[in-house]
Structures are given as C-alpha cells and as structure tokens.
C-alpha cells in the first residue's frame, strides 16, 4: 500500500530535513502545542512533529464543554476514548462501551473544538470480526461524528483492519502493549513486554501497524526502556501512557490528570489538579446556602 514517509512530508522551518541539513530559523507557529495555526491539526502535522523531534500532549475528552477547555489550552490531539466506560458512563471496564455511545460523545467533542485533531476510539466488538466490519464502524465515526481519525487496539492481529481503513482514507492511530479491551483475557491490567519474547512481540506489533499505515501508535503499560527502543525503531510517533519518557507524545485520561477520579489511580498518572475536591466544595457551599436561606439573594432574583 502507499504511505507517506517522513521524507515525503515537508519539514518545519528550522528543522532537520530528510537527507540532512536544516531549513533555516525554527518556526514555532508550526508547533503542535503552542502553534499559532487556527485550522484543525492533521495527521501530516503529527508526522512533521516526529520529523523535527517535537514532543506533544494528548488528553481524552468526552463532552463539548471539557473539550473546549482543552482545545483553548492548546492540546493538539483529543482522544474520545472507550475509557469513557470507566470514568464517564459508570461501567467497570471499557468492554461494554457501544458504537452509539462513542459516536454521540465523539460528535460532542468535535462540536466543542476548533483546532484539535479528534480521534474516536473503536470499541470492543466494533472491528475484531473483520476489516470490513472495522471499515463500516470507522466510516460511521467519520461521517456521523466528524472525527479526523480513529483508534483501534491490537498489533499484528489488527494489521489488516488498519490497512483497509487507511486505504479507504481514514487515518488510524493504533494501540499496542496493554490493550484494556482484552481485560478478560489478561485477567487484569498487567504491564506488557517484560521478558525477551514479549518484548520482541511488542516490537513486531508496533512495526506491523506502522507497515499497515497507522499514523501513530499508543504504547500502554510498557517498560520505559522497551518503549524508547520501539520509538527509535519507528518512523511514526509513539504515544505513551505508562511507557516512560522516551515516547514522542504522552496521553492521560483527563479525569485522572485533573484529579476527578476517585479512589485508586494507576502508578503512571500524575494529578495536576484536585477537581474532585473543588467540585465537592462548590456543591457543599451551594447546599448550605440553600438550606440556610441565603441563596438566591436579591442579586440572583428578578423583579
């Protein structure tokens, strides 16, 4: 199949072009994070960032309002992940998430953003049957929700699905390592790629989806040294989650990142705020004013 290589994609100004040499002064306006362009980020921008060695952030989003906040903050890629099952829909895992749910929430995220590339997840059961099934459901996300790309789990086992989607004009972000849709097969969420045989399989999986045409690949719960090796071996970007600093990009589930998730959070999560506490305090303050008869005050009432 035909695939653009980094050598075929124009390098950003001031970066190393294919074959060596630089193109002049760096143009920060082309950066994925902090760039000045108001158009949608595309997979060509993602490829160019890999070429110039730019790291970039990705967050999940599941509604228009939250997505608009992240878009205004400059997050260049938003994933409408099937993680919505755990942190938005109240399921115990990602497995029950349906195409209807993904499609509705993906459309909301698209409506709430102007610049970010929106990637819609293909949920469990939406692509495993065959490449044709994958194409049918990916097409639905593109046509009904307006996403710019889709994501699916699996390496060598999903390569044919990736190839058909890409040949049909649908950009694909792959996902290898720990694949949460396989929780029942794993018996939990174990780190992947430990040991020589497992490490070699993970590398084969990553190369398989690259060769099939994926524009990026998520590496989840992978030893940091292995993830760095995979990153060096690929010409497409790697997106790490629990995969160390050596990846090209990093993603977190936004409710984990912002401290909204209650209870245990994975080791690889850093909480940058405590939104759960802020919301809880606001709710209590509201309730106390209602019970105490101080809300609504005159300024909140009509005459």
C-alpha positions as CSV (number, residue, x, y, z in Angstrom):
1,X,0.0,0.0,0.0
2,X,1.1,3.6,-0.5
3,X,2.1,5.5,2.6
4,X,3.7,8.9,3.1
5,X,7.1,8.6,4.7
6,X,8.7,11.4,6.8
7,X,10.9,12.1,3.7
8,X,7.8,13.0,1.7
9,X,6.4,15.4,4.3
10,X,7.8,19.0,4.3
11,X,9.9,19.6,7.3
12,X,9.0,22.6,9.5
13,X,11.2,25.6,9.1
14,X,14.4,25.3,11.1
15,X,14.2,21.5,11.4
16,X,16.3,18.7,10.0
17,X,15.0,17.8,6.6
18,X,15.2,14.3,5.2
19,X,18.8,13.6,4.0
20,X,20.3,16.1,6.5
21,X,20.7,19.8,6.8
22,X,18.2,22.3,8.2
23,X,15.7,24.6,6.5
24,X,16.5,27.8,8.4
25,X,15.2,29.5,11.5
26,X,12.7,27.5,13.6
27,X,9.1,28.5,13.1
28,X,7.3,28.0,16.4
29,X,4.0,28.7,14.8
30,X,4.1,25.2,13.3
31,X,4.4,23.5,16.7
32,X,1.6,21.2,17.7
33,X,1.4,22.6,21.2
34,X,1.7,26.4,21.2
35,X,1.4,26.8,17.5
36,X,-0.5,29.7,16.0
37,X,-2.5,28.0,13.3
38,X,-6.2,28.0,14.0
39,X,-7.0,25.2,11.5
40,X,-7.5,21.7,12.5
41,X,-4.4,19.7,13.3
42,X,-4.0,16.9,10.8
43,X,-2.0,13.6,10.6
44,X,0.5,15.4,8.4
45,X,1.2,17.8,11.3
46,X,1.7,14.7,13.5
47,X,4.2,13.2,11.1
48,X,6.1,16.6,10.8
49,X,6.4,16.8,14.5
50,X,8.0,13.4,14.6
51,X,10.5,14.5,11.9
52,X,11.5,17.6,13.9
53,X,11.6,15.8,17.3
54,X,8.7,17.7,18.9
55,X,7.0,16.1,21.8
56,X,3.3,16.7,22.2
57,X,0.4,16.1,24.6
58,X,-2.8,14.2,24.1
59,X,-5.8,14.1,26.5
60,X,-9.1,12.2,26.5
61,X,-12.4,14.2,26.2
62,X,-16.0,13.0,26.3
63,X,-18.1,16.2,26.1
64,X,-18.2,19.5,24.3
65,X,-17.5,21.8,27.3
66,X,-14.5,19.9,28.6
67,X,-13.1,19.5,25.1
68,X,-13.4,23.3,24.5
69,X,-11.3,23.9,27.6
70,X,-8.6,21.6,26.4
71,X,-8.8,23.0,22.9
72,X,-8.4,26.5,24.2
73,X,-5.4,25.3,26.3
74,X,-3.7,24.2,23.0
75,X,-3.9,20.4,23.4
76,X,-3.4,19.4,19.8
77,X,-4.9,15.9,19.9
78,X,-8.0,14.8,21.8
79,X,-9.0,11.1,22.1
80,X,-12.6,10.2,22.6
81,X,-11.5,7.0,24.3
82,X,-13.5,4.0,25.3
83,X,-12.1,4.9,28.7
84,X,-15.4,6.7,28.9
85,X,-16.8,3.4,30.1
86,X,-14.8,3.6,33.3
87,X,-14.8,7.4,34.0
88,X,-17.9,8.7,32.3
89,X,-20.6,6.0,31.9
90,X,-20.1,4.1,35.1
91,X,-19.0,0.7,33.6
92,X,-16.4,-1.5,35.4
93,X,-14.3,-1.7,32.2
94,X,-14.2,-0.4,28.6
95,X,-15.8,-3.6,27.2
96,X,-19.5,-2.6,27.4
97,X,-19.0,0.7,25.5
98,X,-21.0,0.7,22.3
99,X,-20.7,2.4,18.9
100,X,-23.7,4.5,19.6
101,X,-22.1,5.9,22.8
102,X,-18.7,6.5,21.1
103,X,-20.4,8.2,18.2
104,X,-22.6,10.5,20.3
105,X,-19.8,11.7,22.5
106,X,-17.3,12.0,19.6
107,X,-19.7,14.3,17.9
108,X,-20.0,16.4,21.0
109,X,-16.2,16.7,21.3
110,X,-15.9,17.7,17.6
111,X,-18.6,20.4,18.1
112,X,-16.8,21.8,21.2
113,X,-13.4,22.2,19.4
114,X,-11.8,24.2,16.6
115,X,-8.2,23.2,16.3
116,X,-7.5,19.8,17.9
117,X,-7.4,16.6,15.9
118,X,-10.2,14.5,17.3
119,X,-9.5,10.7,17.4
120,X,-12.5,8.4,18.0
121,X,-12.0,5.0,19.6
122,X,-13.4,1.9,18.0
123,X,-14.9,0.0,21.0
124,X,-14.7,-3.7,21.7
125,X,-16.6,-5.7,19.1
126,X,-16.6,-2.9,16.5
127,X,-13.6,-4.2,14.5
128,X,-12.4,-7.6,15.6
129,X,-14.7,-9.5,13.3
130,X,-13.1,-8.4,10.1
131,X,-11.6,-5.5,8.2
132,X,-14.9,-4.8,6.6
133,X,-16.6,-4.5,10.0
134,X,-13.9,-2.1,11.0
135,X,-14.4,0.0,7.9
136,X,-18.1,0.1,8.4
137,X,-17.8,1.4,12.0
138,X,-14.9,3.7,11.4
139,X,-16.8,5.3,8.5
140,X,-19.7,5.9,10.9
141,X,-17.4,7.8,13.2
142,X,-16.1,9.9,10.4
143,X,-19.4,10.6,8.8
144,X,-21.7,11.0,11.8
145,X,-19.4,12.3,14.4
146,X,-16.9,14.2,12.2
147,X,-13.7,12.8,13.8
148,X,-10.4,13.2,12.0
149,X,-9.1,9.8,12.8
150,X,-9.9,6.6,14.6
151,X,-8.1,4.4,17.1
152,X,-8.1,0.6,17.5
153,X,-6.3,-1.9,19.7
154,X,-4.0,-4.7,18.5
155,X,-0.8,-5.1,16.6
156,X,-0.3,-7.9,14.1
157,X,-3.8,-9.2,14.7
158,X,-5.3,-5.8,13.7
159,X,-2.9,-5.0,10.8
160,X,-5.4,-5.9,8.1
161,X,-8.0,-3.7,9.7
162,X,-5.6,-0.8,9.8
163,X,-4.6,-1.3,6.2
164,X,-8.2,-1.3,4.9
165,X,-9.1,1.8,6.8
166,X,-6.1,3.7,5.7
167,X,-6.6,2.6,2.1
168,X,-10.2,4.0,2.4
169,X,-8.9,7.4,3.5
170,X,-9.4,7.0,7.3
171,X,-6.3,7.8,9.4
172,X,-5.7,5.2,12.1
173,X,-4.0,5.5,15.5
174,X,-3.0,2.0,16.7
175,X,-2.7,0.8,20.3
176,X,-0.3,-1.9,21.5
177,X,1.1,-3.1,24.8
178,X,-1.7,-3.3,27.4
179,X,-4.9,-3.2,25.5
180,X,-7.8,-2.6,28.0
181,X,-10.4,-4.2,25.8
182,X,-8.6,-7.5,26.5
183,X,-9.1,-7.3,30.2
184,X,-10.9,-10.6,30.4
185,X,-8.1,-12.4,28.6
186,X,-5.4,-10.7,30.7
187,X,-7.2,-11.2,34.0
188,X,-6.4,-7.6,34.9
189,X,-4.2,-4.9,33.6
190,X,-0.6,-6.3,33.7
191,X,2.5,-4.5,32.3
192,X,3.3,-5.8,28.8
193,X,6.6,-6.5,27.1
194,X,8.5,-7.9,30.1
195,X,11.0,-10.6,29.0
196,X,12.7,-11.1,25.7
197,X,10.0,-12.9,23.9
198,X,7.3,-10.5,25.0
199,X,9.5,-7.5,24.1
200,X,10.1,-8.9,20.6
201,X,6.4,-9.5,20.1
202,X,5.6,-5.9,21.1
203,X,8.1,-4.6,18.7
204,X,6.7,-6.8,15.9
205,X,3.2,-5.5,16.8
206,X,4.3,-1.8,16.6
207,X,6.1,-2.4,13.2
208,X,3.1,-4.3,11.9
209,X,0.7,-1.4,12.4
210,X,3.2,1.1,11.1
211,X,3.6,-1.0,7.9
212,X,-0.1,-1.2,7.6
213,X,-0.3,2.6,7.5
214,X,-1.1,3.8,11.1
215,X,0.0,7.4,11.6
216,X,0.8,6.9,15.3
217,X,0.7,4.1,17.9
218,X,-0.2,4.2,21.6
219,X,2.2,2.2,23.9
220,X,0.4,1.4,27.1
221,X,1.9,-0.1,30.3
222,X,5.2,-0.9,28.7
223,X,8.7,-0.8,30.4
224,X,10.3,2.6,29.7
225,X,13.4,1.2,28.0
226,X,11.4,-1.0,25.7
227,X,9.1,1.9,24.8
228,X,12.1,4.0,24.0
229,X,13.5,1.3,21.8
230,X,10.2,1.0,19.9
231,X,10.1,4.8,19.5
232,X,13.6,4.7,18.0
233,X,12.6,1.9,15.6
234,X,9.6,3.6,14.1
235,X,9.1,6.5,11.8
236,X,5.6,7.1,13.1
237,X,5.1,8.8,16.6
238,X,4.6,6.7,19.7
239,X,2.1,8.0,22.3
240,X,3.0,6.8,25.8
241,X,0.7,6.0,28.7
242,X,2.7,4.3,31.4
243,X,5.5,3.9,28.9
244,X,8.2,6.3,30.2
245,X,9.7,9.5,28.9
246,X,11.1,8.1,25.7
247,X,7.9,8.3,23.7
248,X,7.2,11.0,21.2
249,X,3.9,12.0,22.9
250,X,2.1,11.4,26.2
251,X,-1.6,10.8,26.9
252,X,-3.6,10.7,30.1
253,X,-7.3,10.1,30.8
254,X,-8.4,13.7,31.7
255,X,-10.3,12.7,34.8
256,X,-7.1,11.1,36.2
257,X,-4.9,14.0,35.1
258,X,-7.2,16.6,36.7
259,X,-7.9,14.7,39.9
260,X,-11.6,14.0,39.4
261,X,-11.2,10.2,39.6
262,X,-12.0,8.8,43.0
263,X,-10.1,6.0,44.7
264,X,-7.0,4.3,43.2
265,X,-5.3,5.7,40.1
266,X,-2.6,4.0,38.1
267,X,1.0,4.5,39.1
268,X,1.8,6.3,35.8
269,X,-0.8,9.0,36.5
270,X,0.2,12.5,37.7
271,X,-2.6,14.6,39.1
272,X,-2.2,18.2,38.0
273,X,-5.2,19.5,40.0
274,X,-7.8,18.2,42.5
275,X,-11.0,18.9,40.6
276,X,-12.9,16.4,42.7
277,X,-12.3,18.4,45.8
278,X,-13.1,21.7,44.1
279,X,-16.5,20.4,42.8
280,X,-17.3,18.8,46.2
281,X,-16.6,22.1,48.0
282,X,-18.7,24.0,45.5
283,X,-21.6,21.6,45.9
284,X,-21.5,21.8,49.7
285,X,-21.3,25.6,49.6
286,X,-24.4,25.7,47.3
287,X,-26.3,23.2,49.5
288,X,-25.5,25.1,52.7
289,X,-26.7,28.4,51.3
290,X,-29.9,26.9,50.0
291,X,-30.6,25.2,53.4
292,X,-29.6,28.4,55.3
293,X,-31.9,30.6,53.1
294,X,-29.1,32.8,51.7
295,X,-29.3,31.7,48.1
296,X,-30.8,33.0,46.0
297,X,-30.1,36.5,47.2
298,X,-31.6,39.7,45.7
299,X,-29.0,40.0,43.0
300,X,-30.0,36.5,41.8
301,X,-33.7,37.3,41.7
302,X,-36.0,39.1,39.2
303,X,-38.3,42.0,39.9
